[in-house]
């Protein structure tokens, strides 16, 4: 009762509510960060293998043939064309997978998840805290791929400008938020594999990472633009190689709206979680 009274007092005005929400979210995040900080090299490298394989196989292998017959719509070569997609891909995989497995581990194995549900904090703070941990995971891995991209292209500013990094954070927020919801609902690790196989893997190839979505037929284009990764890939590619006048500004509000919608769904799920 005392904790509930204190919580109501802190949320007696919009300003107090926002401050309490930020403080509580950071508290939840800090619990994950204490575990995450001792595994920074592992997290940073965990999502690097697949992008490196794609870079070698498609960027250097297939790309050398494509560059002889066509000019990519962004970048000076097909390798440069796919590099922003590899950054988006790695951040998506780790933000989603790391967040999902973190929650599943607490729920299904260590059985510490119930303790978190007893925190005297708003359910939205629980979601935001877990989501922020997922963003950090995704950005760590994306940083590794960015280093590789810079080494291949020599274009440092293309991959570390504010617009590129802002889009990348939004992408991590979207898929970390999705990872929170999946982690709260799955009943076993096998179920996580199903989500990965039927959602993340198809999106990896259909999210514009290896092709320009604008060149597709109308029907396929409509399907591809239903995927949030498409907006990230298109936006990162434009932020890296094209002038601001050609940047697809619609990608920012779309990713932000998706992240907010997932935050609302995650807060609702936390509020009604029965674990």
Order of alpha helices (4+ residues) and beta strands (2+ residues): alpha-alpha-alpha-alpha-alpha-alpha-alpha-alpha-alpha-alpha-alpha-alpha-alpha-alpha-alpha
